[in-house]
Amino acid sequence: MSADPAQLDIPLPKPGPFVTFSAAAIPTGDVRQITIRRYDTGETLSFAGRAAWALAQLATAGSEGCTPITHPGPRWSHYTWLLRKAGLNVETIHESHDGPYSGHHARYVLKTPVHVLAIEEAGSVR
């Protein structure tokens, strides 16, 4: 019988933006659902679909963050909006790029410290 993720005793670290993972909750594939616990409030949150995928990408990217160039996804701005609506702090850094299609893009960085409790990937639950 597995423990309810909301009841797990996870020690709270010193304040700061970082992410930790339960041993069985390290993303390796197509993330469909993710459950986290915020270190700052103790709140447990679950996300599904592309919001779950984006949160897993942000969590594994750490302070480097994600761009639509390094982590291709059709609607990054919408995914981060969903995460922000749920109360997570996702910073947007505007960066310029050169080349034949020069312009600017966004880099998204998860600033809310979280512990990833569980991940469901396509075809499996961990």
N, CA, C and O atoms as a GROMACS GRO file, in nm:
protein
  504
    1MET      N    1   0.085  -0.117   0.000
    1MET     CA    2   0.000   0.000   0.000
    1MET      C    3   0.089   0.124   0.000
    1MET      O    4   0.176   0.137   0.087
    2SER      N    5   0.070   0.214  -0.095
    2SER     CA    6   0.154   0.333  -0.101
    2SER      C    7   0.096   0.445  -0.017
    2SER      O    8  -0.025   0.453   0.005
    3ALA      N    9   0.185   0.532   0.031
    3ALA     CA   10   0.142   0.643   0.115
    3ALA      C   11   0.082   0.753   0.029
    3ALA      O   12   0.119   0.771  -0.087
    4ASP      N   13  -0.011   0.825   0.088
    4ASP     CA   14  -0.069   0.942   0.021
    4ASP      C   15   0.040   1.048   0.011
    4ASP      O   16   0.097   1.085   0.114
    5PRO      N   17   0.073   1.098  -0.110
    5PRO     CA   18   0.180   1.197  -0.124
    5PRO      C   19   0.160   1.318  -0.035
    5PRO      O   20   0.259   1.377   0.011
    6ALA      N   21   0.037   1.358  -0.008
    6ALA     CA   22   0.012   1.474   0.076
    6ALA      C   23   0.051   1.449   0.221
    6ALA      O   24   0.071   1.544   0.296
    7GLN      N   25   0.062   1.322   0.261
    7GLN     CA   26   0.095   1.288   0.400
    7GLN      C   27   0.243   1.259   0.421
    7GLN      O   28   0.284   1.232   0.534
    8LEU      N   29   0.324   1.262   0.316
    8LEU     CA   30   0.466   1.233   0.330
    8LEU      C   31   0.534   1.342   0.412
    8LEU      O   32   0.502   1.460   0.399
    9ASP      N   33   0.627   1.301   0.495
    9ASP     CA   34   0.702   1.395   0.578
    9ASP      C   35   0.827   1.435   0.502
    9ASP      O   36   0.926   1.361   0.501
   10ILE      N   37   0.825   1.552   0.437
   10ILE     CA   38   0.938   1.600   0.360
   10ILE      C   39   0.998   1.719   0.434
   10ILE      O   40   0.928   1.817   0.459
   11PRO      N   41   1.126   1.711   0.470
   11PRO     CA   42   1.186   1.822   0.543
   11PRO      C   43   1.190   1.948   0.458
   11PRO      O   44   1.219   1.942   0.338
   12LEU      N   45   1.162   2.062   0.520
   12LEU     CA   46   1.166   2.188   0.448
   12LEU      C   47   1.309   2.241   0.447
   12LEU      O   48   1.371   2.252   0.553
   13PRO      N   49   1.362   2.273   0.331
   13PRO     CA   50   1.499   2.324   0.321
   13PRO      C   51   1.503   2.473   0.348
   13PRO      O   52   1.401   2.536   0.374
   14LYS      N   53   1.625   2.529   0.341
   14LYS     CA   54   1.640   2.673   0.351
   14LYS      C   55   1.571   2.738   0.231
   14LYS      O   56   1.564   2.677   0.124
   15PRO      N   57   1.519   2.860   0.248
   15PRO     CA   58   1.451   2.927   0.136
   15PRO      C   59   1.543   2.944   0.016
   15PRO      O   60   1.663   2.968   0.031
   16GLY      N   61   1.487   2.931  -0.100
   16GLY     CA   62   1.562   2.950  -0.224
   16GLY      C   63   1.496   2.874  -0.336
   16GLY      O   64   1.427   2.774  -0.311
   17PRO      N   65   1.515   2.918  -0.460
   17PRO     CA   66   1.452   2.850  -0.572
   17PRO      C   67   1.526   2.722  -0.611
   17PRO      O   68   1.637   2.728  -0.664
   18PHE      N   69   1.467   2.609  -0.585
   18PHE     CA   70   1.524   2.482  -0.627
   18PHE      C   71   1.416   2.377  -0.628
   18PHE      O   72   1.305   2.397  -0.579
   19VAL      N   73   1.452   2.263  -0.685
   19VAL     CA   74   1.356   2.154  -0.700
   19VAL      C   75   1.422   2.026  -0.653
   19VAL      O   76   1.539   2.002  -0.682
   20THR      N   77   1.348   1.944  -0.579
   20THR     CA   78   1.395   1.810  -0.542
   20THR      C   79   1.292   1.710  -0.592
   20THR      O   80   1.176   1.743  -0.614
   21PHE      N   81   1.338   1.586  -0.611
   21PHE     CA   82   1.253   1.481  -0.664
   21PHE      C   83   1.250   1.362  -0.570
   21PHE      O   84   1.353   1.326  -0.513
   22SER      N   85   1.133   1.300  -0.553
   22SER     CA   86   1.124   1.170  -0.490
   22SER      C   87   1.197   1.072  -0.582
   22SER      O   88   1.202   1.093  -0.703
   23ALA      N   89   1.254   0.968  -0.526
   23ALA     CA   90   1.336   0.875  -0.605
   23ALA      C   91   1.262   0.821  -0.727
   23ALA      O   92   1.323   0.805  -0.833
   24ALA      N   93   1.135   0.792  -0.713
   24ALA     CA   94   1.059   0.733  -0.825
   24ALA      C   95   0.992   0.839  -0.912
   24ALA      O   96   0.913   0.804  -1.000
   25ALA      N   97   1.021   0.968  -0.889
   25ALA     CA   98   0.950   1.073  -0.961
   25ALA      C   99   1.043   1.158  -1.047
   25ALA      O  100   1.023   1.278  -1.058
   26ILE      N  101   1.144   1.096  -1.106
   26ILE     CA  102   1.232   1.169  -1.195
   26ILE      C  103   1.182   1.148  -1.338
   26ILE      O  104   1.174   1.034  -1.384
   27PRO      N  105   1.148   1.257  -1.407
   27PRO     CA  106   1.089   1.240  -1.541
   27PRO      C  107   1.188   1.183  -1.641
   27PRO      O  108   1.303   1.225  -1.647
   28THR      N  109   1.142   1.087  -1.720
   28THR     CA  110   1.226   1.026  -1.822
   28THR      C  111   1.159   1.024  -1.959
   28THR      O  112   1.223   0.993  -2.059
   29GLY      N  113   1.031   1.057  -1.965
   29GLY     CA  114   0.959   1.049  -2.092
   29GLY      C  115   0.851   1.153  -2.104
   29GLY      O  116   0.867   1.266  -2.059
   30ASP      N  117   0.741   1.114  -2.163
   30ASP     CA  118   0.628   1.202  -2.190
   30ASP      C  119   0.542   1.215  -2.065
   30ASP      O  120   0.458   1.129  -2.039
   31VAL      N  121   0.561   1.321  -1.988
   31VAL     CA  122   0.491   1.342  -1.862
   31VAL      C  123   0.346   1.380  -1.889
   31VAL      O  124   0.318   1.474  -1.964
   32ARG      N  125   0.254   1.306  -1.827
   32ARG     CA  126   0.110   1.332  -1.843
   32ARG      C  127   0.050   1.396  -1.718
   32ARG      O  128  -0.047   1.472  -1.728
   33GLN      N  129   0.106   1.364  -1.601
   33GLN     CA  130   0.057   1.421  -1.476
   33GLN      C  131   0.174   1.433  -1.379
   33GLN      O  132   0.265   1.350  -1.379
   34ILE      N  133   0.170   1.538  -1.297
   34ILE     CA  134   0.275   1.560  -1.198
   34ILE      C  135   0.212   1.612  -1.070
   34ILE      O  136   0.120   1.693  -1.074
   35THR      N  137   0.261   1.564  -0.956
   35THR     CA  138   0.216   1.610  -0.825
   35THR      C  139   0.337   1.665  -0.752
   35THR      O  140   0.440   1.599  -0.743
   36ILE      N  141   0.323   1.786  -0.700
   36ILE     CA  142   0.433   1.852  -0.630
   36ILE      C  143   0.388   1.899  -0.493
   36ILE      O  144   0.268   1.910  -0.466
   37ARG      N  145   0.486   1.926  -0.408
   37ARG     CA  146   0.459   1.995  -0.282
   37ARG      C  147   0.546   2.119  -0.282
   37ARG      O  148   0.667   2.113  -0.302
   38ARG      N  149   0.481   2.233  -0.257
   38ARG     CA  150   0.555   2.359  -0.247
   38ARG      C  151   0.629   2.363  -0.114
   38ARG      O  152   0.570   2.335  -0.010
   39TYR      N  153   0.757   2.398  -0.118
   39TYR     CA  154   0.833   2.410   0.006
   39TYR      C  155   0.793   2.534   0.085
   39TYR      O  156   0.798   2.534   0.208
   40ASP      N  157   0.752   2.640   0.015
   40ASP     CA  158   0.722   2.765   0.084
   40ASP      C  159   0.588   2.763   0.158
   40ASP      O  160   0.574   2.829   0.261
   41THR      N  161   0.489   2.687   0.107
   41THR     CA  162   0.358   2.686   0.172
   41THR      C  163   0.316   2.548   0.221
   41THR      O  164   0.223   2.537   0.301
   42GLY      N  165   0.384   2.443   0.176
   42GLY     CA  166   0.345   2.307   0.211
   42GLY      C  167   0.229   2.255   0.128
   42GLY      O  168   0.189   2.140   0.145
   43GLU      N  169   0.174   2.337   0.039
   43GLU     CA  170   0.060   2.300  -0.043
   43GLU      C  171   0.098   2.192  -0.144
   43GLU      O  172   0.206   2.195  -0.203
   44THR      N  173   0.008   2.095  -0.164
   44THR     CA  174   0.027   1.991  -0.264
   44THR      C  175  -0.060   2.025  -0.385
   44THR      O  176  -0.179   2.052  -0.372
   45LEU      N  177   0.002   2.023  -0.503
   45LEU     CA  178  -0.067   2.058  -0.628
   45LEU      C  179  -0.045   1.949  -0.731
   45LEU      O  180   0.061   1.886  -0.735
   46SER      N  181  -0.145   1.926  -0.814
   46SER     CA  182  -0.133   1.831  -0.926
   46SER      C  183  -0.168   1.902  -1.055
   46SER      O  184  -0.258   1.986  -1.060
   47PHE      N  185  -0.095   1.868  -1.159
   47PHE     CA  186  -0.118   1.923  -1.292
   47PHE      C  187  -0.124   1.809  -1.391
   47PHE      O  188  -0.059   1.706  -1.374
   48ALA      N  189  -0.204   1.827  -1.495
   48ALA     CA  190  -0.219   1.725  -1.599
   48ALA      C  191  -0.192   1.787  -1.736
   48ALA      O  192  -0.194   1.909  -1.752
   49GLY      N  193  -0.168   1.701  -1.833
   49GLY     CA  194  -0.152   1.745  -1.971
   49GLY      C  195  -0.027   1.828  -1.992
   49GLY      O  196   0.078   1.802  -1.933
   50ARG      N  197  -0.040   1.928  -2.079
   50ARG     CA  198   0.075   2.010  -2.115
   50ARG      C  199   0.128   2.091  -1.998
   50ARG      O  200   0.248   2.119  -1.993
   51ALA      N  201   0.043   2.131  -1.903
   51ALA     CA  202   0.091   2.202  -1.785
   51ALA      C  203   0.184   2.110  -1.704
   51ALA      O  204   0.286   2.156  -1.652
   52ALA      N  205   0.149   1.982  -1.694
   52ALA     CA  206   0.235   1.885  -1.624
   52ALA      C  207   0.367   1.869  -1.699
   52ALA      O  208   0.474   1.868  -1.638
   53TRP      N  209   0.360   1.857  -1.831
   53TRP     CA  210   0.480   1.844  -1.912
   53TRP      C  211   0.571   1.965  -1.892
   53TRP      O  212   0.692   1.950  -1.871
   54ALA      N  213   0.513   2.086  -1.899
   54ALA     CA  214   0.592   2.208  -1.885
   54ALA      C  215   0.656   2.217  -1.746
   54ALA      O  216   0.772   2.255  -1.733
   55LEU      N  217   0.580   2.183  -1.642
   55LEU     CA  218   0.634   2.188  -1.506
   55LEU      C  219   0.750   2.089  -1.491
   55LEU      O  220   0.850   2.121  -1.427
   56ALA      N  221   0.737   1.970  -1.548
   56ALA     CA  222   0.846   1.873  -1.543
   56ALA      C  223   0.969   1.926  -1.617
   56ALA      O  224   1.082   1.908  -1.570
   57GLN      N  225   0.949   1.993  -1.731
   57GLN     CA  226   1.060   2.052  -1.805
   57GLN      C  227   1.128   2.160  -1.723
   57GLN      O  228   1.251   2.166  -1.716
   58LEU      N  229   1.048   2.248  -1.662
   58LEU     CA  230   1.104   2.355  -1.579
   58LEU      C  231   1.177   2.300  -1.458
   58LEU      O  232   1.283   2.350  -1.420
   59ALA      N  233   1.120   2.197  -1.396
   59ALA     CA  234   1.182   2.137  -1.277
   59ALA      C  235   1.318   2.077  -1.310
   59ALA      O  236   1.413   2.094  -1.234
   60THR      N  237   1.327   2.006  -1.421
   60THR     CA  238   1.455   1.943  -1.455
   60THR      C  239   1.555   2.044  -1.511
   60THR      O  240   1.676   2.021  -1.502
   61ALA      N  241   1.508   2.154  -1.568
   61ALA     CA  242   1.599   2.255  -1.624
   61ALA      C  243   1.665   2.339  -1.515
   61ALA      O  244   1.773   2.394  -1.535
   62GLY      N  245   1.601   2.348  -1.400
   62GLY     CA  246   1.658   2.426  -1.290
   62GLY      C  247   1.673   2.573  -1.323
   62GLY      O  248   1.586   2.631  -1.389
   63SER      N  249   1.783   2.634  -1.278
   63SER     CA  250   1.802   2.778  -1.294
   63SER      C  251   1.829   2.820  -1.439
   63SER      O  252   1.820   2.938  -1.471
   64GLU      N  253   1.862   2.724  -1.527
   64GLU     CA  254   1.881   2.757  -1.668
   64GLU      C  255   1.748   2.786  -1.736
   64GLU      O  256   1.744   2.862  -1.833
   65GLY      N  257   1.641   2.728  -1.687
   65GLY     CA  258   1.511   2.751  -1.744
   65GLY      C  259   1.492   2.686  -1.880
   65GLY      O  260   1.578   2.610  -1.927
   66CYS      N  261   1.381   2.717  -1.942
   66CYS     CA  262   1.343   2.658  -2.071
   66CYS      C  263   1.306   2.768  -2.169
   66CYS      O  264   1.248   2.870  -2.131
   67THR      N  265   1.339   2.745  -2.294
   67THR     CA  266   1.292   2.832  -2.401
   67THR      C  267   1.218   2.743  -2.501
   67THR      O  268   1.238   2.622  -2.502
   68PRO      N  269   1.134   2.803  -2.585
   68PRO     CA  270   1.071   2.723  -2.690
   68PRO      C  271   1.173   2.665  -2.789
   68PRO      O  272   1.141   2.574  -2.866
   69ILE      N  273   1.295   2.719  -2.787
   69ILE     CA  274   1.401   2.668  -2.874
   69ILE      C  275   1.466   2.544  -2.813
   69ILE      O  276   1.487   2.444  -2.883
   70THR      N  277   1.497   2.549  -2.683
   70THR     CA  278   1.564   2.436  -2.617
   70THR      C  279   1.469   2.326  -2.574
   70THR      O  280   1.508   2.210  -2.562
   71HIS      N  281   1.344   2.361  -2.551
   71HIS     CA  282   1.241   2.266  -2.508
   71HIS      C  283   1.116   2.291  -2.593
   71HIS      O  284   1.021   2.353  -2.545
   72PRO      N  285   1.115   2.244  -2.716
   72PRO     CA  286   1.005   2.276  -2.808
   72PRO      C  287   0.868   2.235  -2.754
   72PRO      O  288   0.847   2.122  -2.710
   73GLY      N  289   0.777   2.329  -2.759
   73GLY     CA  290   0.638   2.308  -2.719
   73GLY      C  291   0.556   2.415  -2.786
   73GLY      O  292   0.601   2.529  -2.796
   74PRO      N  293   0.437   2.385  -2.831
   74PRO     CA  294   0.360   2.481  -2.910
   74PRO      C  295   0.310   2.604  -2.836
   74PRO      O  296   0.290   2.708  -2.899
   75ARG      N  297   0.289   2.597  -2.703
   75ARG     CA  298   0.225   2.710  -2.634
   75ARG      C  299   0.287   2.738  -2.498
   75ARG      O  300   0.215   2.740  -2.398
   76TRP      N  301   0.418   2.759  -2.492
   76TRP     CA  302   0.485   2.782  -2.364
   76TRP      C  303   0.420   2.894  -2.284
   76TRP      O  304   0.404   2.882  -2.162
   77SER      N  305   0.381   3.002  -2.351
   77SER     CA  306   0.322   3.113  -2.276
   77SER      C  307   0.192   3.070  -2.206
   77SER      O  308   0.163   3.116  -2.096
   78HIS      N  309   0.116   2.983  -2.269
   78HIS     CA  310  -0.007   2.934  -2.207
   78HIS      C  311   0.023   2.839  -2.091
   78HIS      O  312  -0.042   2.844  -1.987
   79TYR      N  313   0.123   2.751  -2.110
   79TYR     CA  314   0.157   2.657  -2.002
   79TYR      C  315   0.202   2.732  -1.878
   79TYR      O  316   0.162   2.698  -1.766
   80THR      N  317   0.286   2.835  -1.896
   80THR     CA  318   0.332   2.911  -1.780
   80THR      C  319   0.218   2.991  -1.718
   80THR      O  320   0.215   3.011  -1.596
   81TRP      N  321   0.124   3.036  -1.800
   81TRP     CA  322   0.006   3.105  -1.746
   81TRP      C  323  -0.074   3.011  -1.656
   81TRP      O  324  -0.119   3.052  -1.549
   82LEU      N  325  -0.090   2.886  -1.698
   82LEU     CA  326  -0.162   2.788  -1.616
   82LEU      C  327  -0.090   2.765  -1.483
   82LEU      O  328  -0.155   2.757  -1.378
   83LEU      N  329   0.041   2.755  -1.486
   83LEU     CA  330   0.119   2.733  -1.364
   83LEU      C  331   0.110   2.855  -1.273
   83LEU      O  332   0.096   2.842  -1.151
   84ARG      N  333   0.119   2.974  -1.331
   84ARG     CA  334   0.107   3.097  -1.252
   84ARG      C  335  -0.034   3.109  -1.191
   84ARG      O  336  -0.048   3.152  -1.076
   85LYS      N  337  -0.135   3.073  -1.267
   85LYS     CA  338  -0.273   3.080  -1.217
   85LYS      C  339  -0.289   2.991  -1.094
   85LYS      O  340  -0.369   3.022  -1.005
   86ALA      N  341  -0.212   2.881  -1.088
   86ALA     CA  342  -0.217   2.791  -0.972
   86ALA      C  343  -0.129   2.842  -0.857
   86ALA      O  344  -0.123   2.779  -0.752
   87GLY      N  345  -0.061   2.954  -0.878
   87GLY     CA  346   0.017   3.015  -0.770
   87GLY      C  347   0.167   2.995  -0.778
   87GLY      O  348   0.240   3.041  -0.689
   88LEU      N  349   0.216   2.928  -0.881
   88LEU     CA  350   0.360   2.908  -0.894
   88LEU      C  351   0.426   3.032  -0.954
   88LEU      O  352   0.367   3.099  -1.038
   89ASN      N  353   0.546   3.061  -0.910
   89ASN     CA  354   0.621   3.175  -0.961
   89ASN      C  355   0.710   3.127  -1.076
   89ASN      O  356   0.808   3.056  -1.053
   90VAL      N  357   0.675   3.165  -1.198
   90VAL     CA  358   0.754   3.133  -1.316
   90VAL      C  359   0.802   3.265  -1.375
   90VAL      O  360   0.722   3.345  -1.422
   91GLU      N  361   0.933   3.286  -1.373
   91GLU     CA  362   0.991   3.410  -1.424
   91GLU      C  363   1.003   3.402  -1.576
   91GLU      O  364   1.037   3.297  -1.631
   92THR      N  365   0.975   3.513  -1.643
   92THR     CA  366   0.995   3.525  -1.786
   92THR      C  367   1.113   3.618  -1.810
   92THR      O  368   1.111   3.734  -1.767
   93ILE      N  369   1.215   3.568  -1.879
   93ILE     CA  370   1.332   3.648  -1.915
   93ILE      C  371   1.328   3.664  -2.066
   93ILE      O  372   1.324   3.566  -2.140
   94HIS      N  373   1.330   3.789  -2.113
   94HIS     CA  374   1.326   3.815  -2.257
   94HIS      C  375   1.469   3.820  -2.310
   94HIS      O  376   1.552   3.895  -2.259
   95GLU      N  377   1.497   3.740  -2.413
   95GLU     CA  378   1.630   3.730  -2.470
   95GLU      C  379   1.624   3.757  -2.620
   95GLU      O  380   1.527   3.722  -2.687
   96SER      N  381   1.729   3.820  -2.671
   96SER     CA  382   1.740   3.844  -2.815
   96SER      C  383   1.818   3.731  -2.879
   96SER      O  384   1.902   3.668  -2.815
   97HIS      N  385   1.791   3.706  -3.006
   97HIS     CA  386   1.870   3.609  -3.081
   97HIS      C  387   1.894   3.664  -3.221
   97HIS      O  388   1.812   3.737  -3.277
   98ASP      N  389   2.011   3.626  -3.276
   98ASP     CA  390   2.052   3.672  -3.409
   98ASP      C  391   2.017   3.566  -3.513
   98ASP      O  392   1.947   3.469  -3.484
   99GLY      N  393   2.066   3.587  -3.632
   99GLY     CA  394   2.045   3.491  -3.739
   99GLY      C  395   1.949   3.546  -3.843
   99GLY      O  396   1.904   3.660  -3.833
  100PRO      N  397   1.917   3.464  -3.941
  100PRO     CA  398   1.829   3.510  -4.049
  100PRO      C  399   1.688   3.545  -4.000
  100PRO      O  400   1.617   3.622  -4.065
  101TYR      N  401   1.648   3.491  -3.888
  101TYR     CA  402   1.518   3.521  -3.829
  101TYR      C  403   1.539   3.583  -3.691
  101TYR      O  404   1.482   3.537  -3.592
  102SER      N  405   1.621   3.688  -3.686
  102SER     CA  406   1.654   3.749  -3.558
  102SER      C  407   1.530   3.806  -3.492
  102SER      O  408   1.431   3.841  -3.557
  103GLY      N  409   1.537   3.815  -3.363
  103GLY     CA  410   1.423   3.865  -3.286
  103GLY      C  411   1.446   3.842  -3.139
  103GLY      O  412   1.557   3.859  -3.089
  104HIS      N  413   1.342   3.804  -3.070
  104HIS     CA  414   1.355   3.775  -2.926
  104HIS      C  415   1.266   3.655  -2.891
  104HIS      O  416   1.172   3.621  -2.962
  105HIS      N  417   1.300   3.594  -2.780
  105HIS     CA  418   1.223   3.481  -2.730
  105HIS      C  419   1.221   3.490  -2.577
  105HIS      O  420   1.293   3.570  -2.518
  106ALA      N  421   1.139   3.408  -2.516
  106ALA     CA  422   1.129   3.406  -2.370
  106ALA      C  423   1.201   3.284  -2.314
  106ALA      O  424   1.201   3.176  -2.374
  107ARG      N  425   1.263   3.304  -2.200
  107ARG     CA  426   1.318   3.194  -2.121
  107ARG      C  427   1.237   3.191  -1.992
  107ARG      O  428   1.224   3.292  -1.923
  108TYR      N  429   1.182   3.074  -1.960
  108TYR     CA  430   1.098   3.058  -1.842
  108TYR      C  431   1.176   2.982  -1.735
  108TYR      O  432   1.236   2.878  -1.762
  109VAL      N  433   1.174   3.035  -1.612
  109VAL     CA  434   1.246   2.974  -1.500
  109VAL      C  435   1.150   2.958  -1.382
  109VAL      O  436   1.086   3.054  -1.340
  110LEU      N  437   1.140   2.836  -1.331
  110LEU     CA  438   1.057   2.810  -1.213
  110LEU      C  439   1.129   2.866  -1.091
  110LEU      O  440   1.241   2.825  -1.060
  111LYS      N  441   1.065   2.958  -1.021
  111LYS     CA  442   1.124   3.022  -0.903
  111LYS      C  443   1.065   2.970  -0.772
  111LYS      O  444   1.122   2.992  -0.665
  112THR      N  445   0.952   2.901  -0.778
  112THR     CA  446   0.891   2.846  -0.658
  112THR      C  447   0.964   2.717  -0.622
  112THR      O  448   0.973   2.626  -0.705
  113PRO      N  449   1.017   2.706  -0.499
  113PRO     CA  450   1.083   2.582  -0.460
  113PRO      C  451   0.979   2.470  -0.439
  113PRO      O  452   0.883   2.487  -0.364
  114VAL      N  453   1.001   2.357  -0.506
  114VAL     CA  454   0.906   2.247  -0.500
  114VAL      C  455   0.977   2.113  -0.484
  114VAL      O  456   1.095   2.098  -0.514
  115HIS      N  457   0.901   2.016  -0.434
  115HIS     CA  458   0.944   1.877  -0.429
  115HIS      C  459   0.847   1.799  -0.516
  115HIS      O  460   0.726   1.804  -0.496
  116VAL      N  461   0.901   1.728  -0.615
  116VAL     CA  462   0.817   1.649  -0.704
  116VAL      C  463   0.785   1.517  -0.634
  116VAL      O  464   0.875   1.437  -0.607
  117LEU      N  465   0.658   1.495  -0.606
  117LEU     CA  466   0.615   1.376  -0.533
  117LEU      C  467   0.589   1.257  -0.626
  117LEU      O  468   0.629   1.145  -0.596
  118ALA      N  469   0.522   1.283  -0.738
  118ALA     CA  470   0.483   1.174  -0.828
  118ALA      C  471   0.472   1.225  -0.970
  118ALA      O  472   0.438   1.340  -0.995
  119ILE      N  473   0.503   1.134  -1.063
  119ILE     CA  474   0.492   1.164  -1.206
  119ILE      C  475   0.424   1.048  -1.274
  119ILE      O  476   0.455   0.932  -1.248
  120GLU      N  477   0.331   1.081  -1.361
  120GLU     CA  478   0.270   0.979  -1.446
  120GLU      C  479   0.313   1.010  -1.589
  120GLU      O  480   0.290   1.120  -1.640
  121GLU      N  481   0.376   0.912  -1.651
  121GLU     CA  482   0.418   0.927  -1.789
  121GLU      C  483   0.329   0.840  -1.877
  121GLU      O  484   0.258   0.753  -1.828
  122ALA      N  485   0.332   0.865  -2.006
  122ALA     CA  486   0.252   0.786  -2.098
  122ALA      C  487   0.283   0.638  -2.078
  122ALA      O  488   0.398   0.595  -2.094
  123GLY      N  489   0.183   0.561  -2.042
  123GLY     CA  490   0.201   0.418  -2.026
  123GLY      C  491   0.248   0.371  -1.891
  123GLY      O  492   0.264   0.251  -1.872
  124SER      N  493   0.273   0.461  -1.794
  124SER     CA  494   0.321   0.416  -1.663
  124SER      C  495   0.285   0.517  -1.555
  124SER      O  496   0.257   0.634  -1.583
  125VAL      N  497   0.285   0.470  -1.432
  125VAL     CA  498   0.268   0.556  -1.316
  125VAL      C  499   0.385   0.529  -1.223
  125VAL      O  500   0.413   0.414  -1.190
  126ARG      N  501   0.455   0.638  -1.180
  126ARG     CA  502   0.569   0.622  -1.090
  126ARG      C  503   0.555   0.716  -0.973
  126ARG      O  504   0.641   0.718  -0.885
   0.00000   0.00000   0.00000
